[in-house]
């Protein structure tokens, strides 16, 4: 662990550290992945050790009328998590509580997950049943992050003076954030329903609760500043890009390092799995067999 920490600090030099008691000085932070050249020049041995140090627990949270979601989720992207569990807020025994309040259900889930699995994972990723996630891109984004620091990340939105991570794009909490959240959840009054005039969504309630613990939201972006946690399906993003800037469909649509897309049907999740993990240009990945190299000077990727 000491060697890994030293490598992270010396190689990337981008770890953003906030100490307890200094959260009032927090400014909006755009979290970006490791420098590409530094990453590519890193030895495979170090990369393997780094990858082993990042353990992601995936929480699928929410209800779905379509039962096929659960079957597809188990057979698609959740298999790339270090561990994944599905919590159906309508049928799961965990939610045998009087309230149907989503915030009550969310904090019940977080408390249960941390107490059962908190010692074995350092990142906790919560997604809706309609979300598709690329866990490898998430781990790449987390290479330069320190899970012992209090922050959480995803697609941030500002509402008044509150900046929060939207549940539609997925929510990632560091282990330190989970520890602080769990301490607050043990005090039922501290993280009780914060709604006053109208009902607040569960992700806003989470943000208010985390602020009590000195945990702030971070917006995750790629090298060009494009969001990587998407709250819409990829088809809609492409359609919007075609309408807004038809000359730059891909660049205007989505990041190469996208982590999530939301609003997918089970069938579209299977299509995403095919495009991401099964479709291959022969020779591009299988470089230990036959390799068909492009002509010298070609821009073929």
C-alpha positions in Angstrom: 0.0 0.0 0.0 2.9 2.4 0.8 4.5 1.7 -2.6 1.2 2.2 -4.4 0.6 5.5 -2.6 4.1 6.7 -3.4 3.7 5.8 -7.1 0.4 7.7 -7.2 1.8 10.8 -5.7 5.0 10.9 -7.7 3.7 9.7 -11.0 0.5 11.8 -11.3 1.0 14.5 -8.8 -2.7 15.4 -9.2 -4.3 14.1 -6.0 -6.6 16.7 -4.6 -6.5 16.5 -0.8 -8.9 18.2 1.6 -8.2 18.0 5.3 -10.9 17.8 7.9 -11.9 21.2 9.2 -11.1 23.0 5.9 -14.3 22.2 4.1 -15.5 25.8 4.3 -12.8 26.7 1.8 -14.1 24.3 -0.7 -14.5 25.5 -4.3 -16.2 23.7 -7.2 -13.7 21.1 -8.5 -13.7 19.4 -11.9 -12.4 15.9 -11.4 -10.4 14.6 -14.4 -8.6 11.3 -15.1 -4.8 10.8 -14.9 -2.6 12.3 -17.6 -2.8 10.1 -20.6 0.9 10.1 -21.4 1.9 9.3 -17.8 -0.5 6.5 -17.8 0.7 4.9 -21.1 4.3 5.2 -20.0 3.6 3.4 -16.7 4.8 -0.2 -16.4 2.3 -3.0 -16.6 3.4 -4.3 -13.2 2.5 -0.9 -11.5 -0.7 -0.7 -13.4 -1.7 -4.2 -12.2 -1.0 -3.2 -8.6 -2.9 0.0 -9.0 -5.9 -1.8 -10.5 -6.0 -4.3 -7.7 -6.1 -1.4 -5.2 -9.3 0.0 -6.7 -12.3 -2.1 -5.6 -15.7 -0.9 -6.6 -19.0 -2.1 -5.0 -21.9 -1.5 -7.2 -25.4 -0.7 -5.7 -28.3 -1.0 -8.1 -31.0 1.0 -6.4 -34.6 1.6 -7.3 -37.7 -0.1 -8.6 -38.6 -1.2 -12.1 -41.9 -2.5 -13.3 -40.1 -4.5 -16.0 -38.7 -7.6 -14.3 -36.4 -8.2 -17.3 -34.1 -5.4 -16.0 -32.8 -7.5 -13.2 -32.0 -10.4 -15.3 -30.2 -8.3 -17.9 -28.3 -6.3 -15.3 -26.9 -9.4 -13.8 -25.6 -10.6 -17.2 -24.3 -7.3 -18.5 -22.2 -4.4 -17.0 -22.6 -5.3 -13.3 -20.3 -8.4 -13.9 -17.5 -5.9 -14.3 -17.9 -4.6 -10.7 -15.8 -6.2 -8.0 -19.2 -6.9 -6.4 -22.7 -5.9 -7.3 -26.0 -6.2 -5.5 -29.5 -5.2 -6.6 -31.9 -3.5 -4.2 -35.4 -3.4 -5.5 -37.2 -0.8 -3.3 -40.6 -2.5 -4.0 -39.8 -6.1 -3.3 -36.5 -6.4 -1.4 -36.8 -7.5 2.2 -34.4 -4.8 3.2 -37.2 -2.3 2.7 -39.8 -3.8 4.9 -40.4 -0.4 6.4 -43.5 1.7 6.8 -42.3 4.5 4.6 -42.1 4.4 0.8 -39.9 7.5 1.0 -37.0 7.2 -1.5 -34.6 9.0 0.8 -35.4 6.6 3.7 -34.8 3.7 1.3 -31.5 5.2 0.1 -30.1 5.8 3.5 -31.3 2.3 4.6 -29.4 0.9 1.6 -26.2 2.8 2.3 -26.2 1.9 6.0 -26.8 -1.8 5.2 -24.1 -1.9 2.5 -21.4 -0.1 4.6 -22.0 -2.2 7.7 -21.8 -5.4 5.6 -19.2 -4.6 3.0 -17.4 -1.4 4.2 -14.1 -3.1 5.0 -13.7 -4.8 1.7 -14.2 -2.0 -0.9 -12.9 1.5 -1.2 -15.4 2.9 -3.7 -19.2 2.6 -3.7 -21.1 3.3 -6.9 -24.9 3.7 -6.8 -26.9 3.5 -10.1 -30.5 3.2 -11.2 -31.8 0.0 -12.9 -31.9 2.0 -16.2 -28.2 3.0 -16.0 -25.5 1.4 -18.0 -22.0 1.8 -16.6 -18.5 1.2 -18.0 -16.7 0.2 -14.8 -13.2 0.1 -16.5 -13.6 3.9 -17.3 -14.7 4.5 -13.7 -11.6 2.8 -12.4 -9.4 4.7 -14.7 -11.0 8.0 -13.5 -10.3 6.8 -9.9 -6.6 6.0 -10.5 -5.5 9.4 -9.1 -8.1 9.6 -6.4 -7.5 8.9 -2.8 -10.4 7.0 -1.3 -9.4 8.0 2.2 -10.5 11.6 1.4 -14.0 12.9 1.9 -15.6 13.5 -1.5 -18.1 12.0 -3.8 -18.5 12.4 -7.6 -20.7 12.1 -10.7 -22.7 14.6 -12.7 -23.2 17.6 -10.5 -26.1 20.1 -10.6 -26.4 23.4 -8.7 -29.7 24.1 -7.0 -29.7 27.4 -5.1 -26.6 27.1 -2.9 -26.6 23.4 -3.0 -24.3 21.4 -5.5 -25.2 17.8 -5.6 -24.6 14.7 -7.7 -27.6 13.5 -9.6 -28.7 9.9 -9.1 -29.6 9.7 -12.8 -25.9 9.8 -13.7 -24.8 7.5 -10.9 -23.2 8.4 -7.5 -19.7 7.4 -6.4 -18.7 7.7 -2.8 -15.2 7.2 -1.4 -14.8 4.9 1.6 -14.1 7.9 3.8 -17.4 9.5 2.6 -19.2 6.3 3.4 -17.7 6.2 6.9 -18.8 9.8 7.6 -22.2 9.2 6.1 -22.7 6.0 8.2 -21.8 7.9 11.4 -24.5 10.5 10.6 -27.0 7.8 9.7 -26.6 6.3 13.1 -28.0 9.6 14.4 -31.5 9.5 12.9 -32.1 13.2 13.5 -29.0 14.5 11.7 -30.0 13.0 8.3 -33.8 13.1 8.7 -36.0 14.4 5.9 -34.8 18.0 5.1 -37.9 18.9 3.1 -39.7 22.0 4.3 -42.1 23.4 1.7 -41.9 20.7 -1.0 -40.5 17.3 -1.2 -36.7 17.1 -2.0 -35.4 14.3 -4.2 -33.2 11.6 -2.6 -30.0 12.8 -4.2 -30.5 16.3 -2.9 -31.2 14.9 0.6 -28.0 12.9 0.3 -26.0 16.0 -0.6 -27.4 17.9 2.4 -26.6 15.1 4.7 -23.0 14.7 3.3 -22.4 18.5 3.7 -22.9 18.0 7.5 -20.0 15.6 7.3 -17.8 17.8 5.3 -18.2 15.8 2.0 -18.7 17.8 -1.2 -19.7 16.9 -4.7 -17.2 16.7 -7.5 -18.1 16.9 -11.2 -16.3 14.2 -13.2 -15.0 15.2 -16.7 -12.6 13.9 -19.4 -9.5 15.7 -20.7 -11.6 18.1 -22.9 -14.0 19.0 -20.0 -16.9 16.8 -21.2 -19.0 15.1 -18.7 -18.4 11.3 -18.2 -21.5 10.6 -16.1 -24.4 11.0 -18.5 -28.0 11.3 -17.3 -29.4 10.5 -20.8 -29.3 7.5 -23.2 -26.6 7.5 -25.8 -29.1 7.7 -28.6 -30.6 10.9 -27.3 -27.2 12.4 -26.8 -26.3 11.6 -30.4 -29.6 13.1 -31.7 -29.0 16.3 -29.8 -25.4 16.5 -31.2 -26.7 16.0 -34.7 -29.2 18.8 -34.2 -26.8 21.2 -32.4 -23.6 20.6 -34.4 -23.9 18.1 -37.2 -20.2 18.7 -38.1 -19.0 17.3 -34.8 -21.4 14.5 -33.9 -19.1 12.4 -31.8 -17.1 15.2 -30.3 -20.3 17.1 -29.5 -22.0 14.1 -28.1 -20.0 11.9 -25.8 -16.7 11.4 -24.1 -14.4 8.5 -25.1 -14.1 7.9 -21.4 -17.8 7.9 -20.6 -18.7 6.1 -17.4 -22.5 6.1 -17.5 -25.6 6.5 -19.7 -29.1 6.5 -18.3 -32.6 5.8 -19.5 -31.8 2.5 -21.3 -34.2 -0.4 -21.8 -32.9 -4.0 -21.2 -32.6 -4.5 -24.9 -30.5 -1.4 -25.4 -28.2 -2.5 -22.5 -27.5 -5.7 -24.4 -26.7 -3.7 -27.5 -24.3 -1.6 -25.4 -22.6 -4.7 -24.1 -22.1 -6.0 -27.7 -20.6 -2.7 -28.9 -18.3 -2.3 -25.8 -17.1 -5.8 -25.0 -17.8 -8.2 -27.9 -17.4 -6.3 -31.2 -13.7 -6.2 -32.2 -11.7 -5.1 -35.2 -9.4 -8.1 -35.6 -5.8 -7.3 -34.9 -6.6 -4.2 -32.9 -6.8 -6.0 -29.5 -5.5 -9.4 -30.3 -1.9 -8.3 -30.6 -0.5 -11.6 -29.4 -1.8 -13.3 -32.6 -2.1 -11.8 -36.0 -1.8 -8.0 -36.3 -2.9 -6.1 -39.3 -1.1 -2.8 -39.0 -2.3 0.3 -40.8 0.0 2.0 -43.4 2.8 4.2 -42.1 1.4 7.6 -41.4 -2.2 6.5 -41.4 -4.5 8.0 -38.8 -6.3 4.7 -38.5 -6.9 4.0 -34.8 
